[in-house]
Amino acid sequence: MNSIIQVLKDQGKGRAFCFIQEEKSSGEFSLEQLESCFVSNSRILVIQTPIVSDDNWLLISEQILKTLEEMGIRQVSFVGLGATTSLCQHIALINNKLTRSLVLINPMTRPNPTRFQKIVDRVENFLPLGLPLRQKTKNFDSKPFLQRLRSPLLILTTNDVDHYTTQESQLMLKRVPTSWHVQLNNEQPEKKASDLINEFENVPVKCPQKNLTK
């Protein structure tokens, strides 16, 4: 089977960080600038995926896991942006031992939700019965499983984030037991993010801080 993901970078030695980005990603935040600011004693992997959708999220996740296994990586910190954060959550849910930590920038609980899916999400937020409007599909949505995420989680949001993503971030912060949240509101968000991630990674895995919001 031909791989639909690309490894754009694999360099350095030390603690492994896997940056996952979509092709043709846009916005004010740049993963490329972020990973270039990173600490020198780390192994930096950059993986590019196609646009993540309900049709390919599972295949992409499987190929990322296979790639990491072939590289001999036993534990890694994932850094995702936008729709790729849903891939990071899925991998963390199915392979907790592999996932040292999660850094989710402008996160989503499902990959690139449609306008209809966003409306369903909004309606369900006011209902007391869980997720009654969802049909049984193979689409990924981490909402029912957020409390199972045990890896330390850092949520970063940027100035250009929309209202839906803001709501997603707050939901994760509320439901994930080991989570931080920081709003990036300065002129150099990538540099600020790299400093925050380095600080976050120095917190012992077994004793992560809970729900720190800045």
Kinemage of the C-alpha trace (Angstrom):
@kinemage 1
@onewidth
@group {chain A} dominant
@subgroup {mainchain}
@vectorlist {calphas} color= white
{ca met a 1} P 0.000 0.000 0.000
{ca asn a 2} L 1.396 3.413 -0.981
{ca ser a 3} L 1.806 5.835 1.902
{ca ile a 4} L -0.275 9.009 1.778
{ca ile a 5} L 1.858 10.732 4.432
{ca gln a 6} L 5.312 12.243 3.971
{ca val a 7} L 8.178 12.532 6.445
{ca leu a 8} L 9.508 16.027 5.745
{ca lys a 9} L 12.145 16.010 8.463
{ca asp a 10} L 13.877 13.597 10.816
{ca gln a 11} L 16.830 15.163 12.572
{ca gly a 12} L 18.521 15.421 15.942
{ca lys a 13} L 18.803 13.086 18.897
{ca gly a 14} L 17.090 12.896 22.247
{ca arg a 15} L 13.441 13.127 23.245
{ca ala a 16} L 11.280 12.639 20.162
{ca phe a 17} L 8.762 15.247 19.009
{ca cys a 18} L 6.465 14.518 16.087
{ca phe a 19} L 4.987 17.580 14.377
{ca ile a 20} L 1.977 16.692 12.228
{ca gln a 21} L 0.680 19.143 9.638
{ca glu a 22} L -1.749 19.081 6.760
{ca glu a 23} L -0.609 19.907 3.253
{ca lys a 24} L -1.527 23.410 2.126
{ca ser a 25} L -2.295 24.434 5.691
{ca ser a 26} L -2.950 28.134 6.174
{ca gly a 27} L -3.380 30.591 9.018
{ca glu a 28} L -1.192 32.890 11.068
{ca phe a 29} L 0.519 30.050 12.949
{ca ser a 30} L 3.375 28.110 11.342
{ca leu a 31} L 4.496 24.683 12.556
{ca glu a 32} L 7.630 25.098 10.461
{ca gln a 33} L 8.619 28.202 12.414
{ca leu a 34} L 7.698 26.489 15.681
{ca glu a 35} L 9.865 23.417 15.197
{ca ser a 36} L 12.785 25.590 14.035
{ca cys a 37} L 12.739 27.275 17.484
{ca phe a 38} L 12.905 23.963 19.308
{ca val a 39} L 15.506 22.754 21.738
{ca ser a 40} L 18.642 21.282 20.180
{ca asn a 41} L 18.726 18.106 22.272
{ca ser a 42} L 15.561 16.683 20.723
{ca arg a 43} L 14.732 14.462 17.797
{ca ile a 44} L 12.408 16.398 15.517
{ca leu a 45} L 10.074 14.621 13.121
{ca val a 46} L 7.797 16.522 10.765
{ca ile a 47} L 5.041 14.519 9.085
{ca gln a 48} L 2.797 15.983 6.412
{ca thr a 49} L -0.636 14.512 5.775
{ca pro a 50} L -3.275 15.134 3.136
{ca ile a 51} L -6.273 17.209 4.208
{ca val a 52} L -7.754 15.148 7.035
{ca ser a 53} L -11.350 13.998 6.524
{ca asp a 54} L -13.850 11.417 7.721
{ca asp a 55} L -12.714 9.220 4.833
{ca asn a 56} L -8.985 9.086 5.544
{ca trp a 57} L -8.358 9.843 9.243
{ca leu a 58} L -8.015 6.173 10.179
{ca leu a 59} L -5.620 5.361 7.342
{ca ile a 60} L -3.476 8.402 8.147
{ca ser a 61} L -3.330 7.427 11.824
{ca glu a 62} L -2.309 3.872 10.946
{ca gln a 63} L 0.440 5.099 8.633
{ca ile a 64} L 1.807 7.494 11.251
{ca leu a 65} L 1.979 4.658 13.778
{ca lys a 66} L 3.659 2.378 11.267
{ca thr a 67} L 6.210 5.066 10.389
{ca leu a 68} L 7.100 5.656 14.040
{ca glu a 69} L 7.459 1.925 14.610
{ca glu a 70} L 9.774 1.565 11.610
{ca met a 71} L 11.876 4.424 13.009
{ca gly a 72} L 12.213 2.592 16.307
{ca ile a 73} L 10.490 5.329 18.305
{ca arg a 74} L 9.014 3.961 21.515
{ca gln a 75} L 7.753 7.210 23.021
{ca val a 76} L 7.000 10.547 21.413
{ca ser a 77} L 5.399 13.900 22.106
{ca phe a 78} L 2.897 14.835 19.408
{ca val a 79} L 2.426 18.413 18.229
{ca gly a 80} L -0.595 18.936 15.982
{ca leu a 81} L -2.262 21.940 14.389
{ca gly a 82} L -5.934 22.239 13.481
{ca ala a 83} L -7.420 19.070 12.009
{ca thr a 84} L -4.291 17.009 12.702
{ca thr a 85} L -4.984 17.396 16.430
{ca ser a 86} L -7.796 14.872 15.972
{ca leu a 87} L -5.186 12.381 14.721
{ca cys a 88} L -3.032 13.048 17.792
{ca gln a 89} L -5.995 12.376 20.080
{ca his a 90} L -6.868 9.146 18.300
{ca ile a 91} L -3.300 7.860 18.510
{ca ala a 92} L -3.099 8.773 22.198
{ca leu a 93} L -6.357 6.943 22.895
{ca ile a 94} L -5.271 3.712 21.215
{ca asn a 95} L -1.571 3.794 22.170
{ca asn a 96} L -1.081 5.457 25.516
{ca lys a 97} L 2.408 3.988 26.022
{ca leu a 98} L 3.676 5.586 22.808
{ca thr a 99} L 2.307 9.034 23.640
{ca arg a 100} L 4.449 10.935 26.109
{ca ser a 101} L 2.491 14.169 25.774
{ca leu a 102} L 0.161 16.094 23.475
{ca val a 103} L 0.430 19.667 22.269
{ca leu a 104} L -2.734 20.623 20.395
{ca ile a 105} L -2.766 23.988 18.631
{ca asn a 106} L -6.250 25.262 17.712
{ca pro a 107} L -7.591 21.767 18.397
{ca met a 108} L -10.579 19.917 16.985
{ca thr a 109} L -12.310 16.842 18.363
{ca arg a 110} L -13.135 15.754 14.815
{ca pro a 111} L -11.235 16.358 11.556
{ca asn a 112} L -12.382 19.417 9.582
{ca pro a 113} L -16.042 19.319 10.683
{ca thr a 114} L -18.690 20.389 8.216
{ca arg a 115} L -21.103 23.207 8.952
{ca phe a 116} L -23.821 20.641 9.716
{ca gln a 117} L -21.551 18.800 12.170
{ca lys a 118} L -20.800 22.061 13.940
{ca ile a 119} L -24.541 22.730 14.288
{ca val a 120} L -25.065 19.252 15.738
{ca asp a 121} L -22.267 19.890 18.218
{ca arg a 122} L -23.832 23.178 19.271
{ca val a 123} L -27.263 21.601 19.807
{ca glu a 124} L -25.852 18.674 21.775
{ca asn a 125} L -24.099 21.021 24.161
{ca phe a 126} L -27.538 21.912 25.520
{ca leu a 127} L -28.844 18.352 25.783
{ca pro a 128} L -28.501 16.199 28.923
{ca leu a 129} L -28.372 12.839 27.148
{ca gly a 130} L -24.814 12.710 25.886
{ca leu a 131} L -24.633 12.486 22.108
{ca pro a 132} L -28.174 11.518 21.044
{ca leu a 133} L -28.046 13.101 17.583
{ca arg a 134} L -25.094 11.139 16.289
{ca gln a 135} L -25.519 8.316 13.850
{ca lys a 136} L -23.374 5.212 14.134
{ca thr a 137} L -20.561 5.849 11.702
{ca lys a 138} L -16.824 5.231 11.472
{ca asn a 139} L -16.146 8.951 11.672
{ca phe a 140} L -13.799 10.030 14.460
{ca asp a 141} L -14.966 12.268 17.283
{ca ser a 142} L -13.042 12.343 20.536
{ca lys a 143} L -15.750 14.036 22.628
{ca pro a 144} L -17.061 10.825 24.265
{ca phe a 145} L -13.499 9.712 25.059
{ca leu a 146} L -11.738 12.867 26.263
{ca gln a 147} L -11.749 11.707 29.882
{ca arg a 148} L -9.677 8.696 28.781
{ca leu a 149} L -6.763 10.841 27.631
{ca arg a 150} L -4.077 10.348 30.246
{ca ser a 151} L -1.088 11.938 28.527
{ca pro a 152} L -0.265 15.476 29.684
{ca leu a 153} L -2.017 17.883 27.318
{ca leu a 154} L -1.093 21.446 26.387
{ca ile a 155} L -3.757 23.340 24.450
{ca leu a 156} L -2.638 26.461 22.587
{ca thr a 157} L -4.998 28.821 20.792
{ca thr a 158} L -4.057 31.678 18.469
{ca asn a 159} L -5.563 35.088 17.798
{ca asp a 160} L -7.246 34.013 14.568
{ca val a 161} L -9.104 31.061 16.067
{ca asp a 162} L -12.861 30.917 15.405
{ca his a 163} L -15.630 30.539 17.976
{ca tyr a 164} L -16.101 26.829 17.270
{ca thr a 165} L -12.447 26.015 17.957
{ca thr a 166} L -12.554 28.131 21.114
{ca gln a 167} L -15.455 26.000 22.324
{ca glu a 168} L -13.574 22.819 21.422
{ca ser a 169} L -10.557 24.013 23.430
{ca gln a 170} L -12.669 24.790 26.489
{ca leu a 171} L -14.373 21.409 26.287
{ca met a 172} L -11.016 19.609 26.234
{ca leu a 173} L -9.732 21.683 29.120
{ca lys a 174} L -12.791 20.746 31.156
{ca arg a 175} L -12.803 17.025 30.392
{ca val a 176} L -9.143 16.032 30.094
{ca pro a 177} L -7.694 15.342 33.569
{ca thr a 178} L -4.152 16.526 32.747
{ca ser a 179} L -4.498 19.685 30.689
{ca trp a 180} L -3.092 23.189 30.353
{ca his a 181} L -4.427 25.962 28.168
{ca val a 182} L -2.621 29.090 26.977
{ca gln a 183} L -3.864 31.794 24.618
{ca leu a 184} L -1.096 32.961 22.269
{ca asn a 185} L -1.696 36.677 21.889
{ca asn a 186} L 1.742 38.139 21.223
{ca glu a 187} L 3.430 39.127 17.974
{ca gln a 188} L 5.617 36.012 17.837
{ca pro a 189} L 3.263 33.126 18.633
{ca glu a 190} L 5.676 30.430 17.407
{ca lys a 191} L 8.476 31.613 19.700
{ca lys a 192} L 6.070 31.894 22.633
{ca ala a 193} L 4.690 28.435 21.849
{ca ser a 194} L 8.158 26.866 21.746
{ca asp a 195} L 8.975 28.348 25.160
{ca leu a 196} L 5.685 27.079 26.595
{ca ile a 197} L 6.178 23.593 25.155
{ca asn a 198} L 9.696 23.350 26.554
{ca glu a 199} L 8.375 24.435 29.966
{ca phe a 200} L 5.485 21.993 29.685
{ca glu a 201} L 7.770 19.081 28.784
{ca asn a 202} L 9.816 19.651 31.935
{ca val a 203} L 6.805 18.838 34.118
{ca pro a 204} L 7.153 15.193 35.272
{ca val a 205} L 4.827 12.922 33.328
{ca lys a 206} L 3.552 11.253 36.486
{ca cys a 207} L 2.737 14.606 38.139
{ca pro a 208} L 1.323 16.897 35.447
{ca gln a 209} L -0.302 20.129 36.479
{ca lys a 210} L -4.060 20.212 36.185
{ca asn a 211} L -6.000 22.704 34.108
{ca leu a 212} L -3.572 25.595 34.148
{ca thr a 213} L -4.967 28.440 32.090
{ca lys a 214} L -2.998 31.538 31.145
